[in-house]
């Protein structure tokens, strides 16, 4: 476990997949083709805390969705790559943009299409309900399923490893003077 904590200490960027990581993999489609997704608000707040503590967040997803664009804008995430069934080109572009080493990057995935990027980063993370083959190739597996708090688990694990979680949580307390 200590080697996993050491990996998490180095992280400066966490890349998240969307469907199956930030959502429970369900795709809701209206008759008009409009797509709807359900995001966990606690996951979103975990991403905000991560960024407030100096760790960047990014998205690489195979689907293209206005819903994702709106949610990422709401969370202040600017590094958004949509419509990449092969996520490797997006990862390579992102690497150039952020100028970080592989050891400073984590990726959170759930399915086999995530493996080409997961196998290249310093800290590969799978959600609890990820495909078994993906879980075999992850450094760490979040205790909860995608869409049900796994993203929050990831954010808090990294912040804990970096020694910033306790102070961040304490900042929410009102202490009368």
ABEGO torsion letter per residue (X at the ends): XAAAAAAAAABABBBBBABGAABAGBBBBBAAGBBBBBBBAAAAAAAAAAAAAGBBBBBBBABBBAAAAAAAAAAGBABBBBGBABAAAAAAAAAAAAGBBAAABBBBBABAAAAAAAAABABBBBBAABBAAAAAABABBBABBBGAGAAAAAAAAAAAAAGAAAAAAAAABBBBX
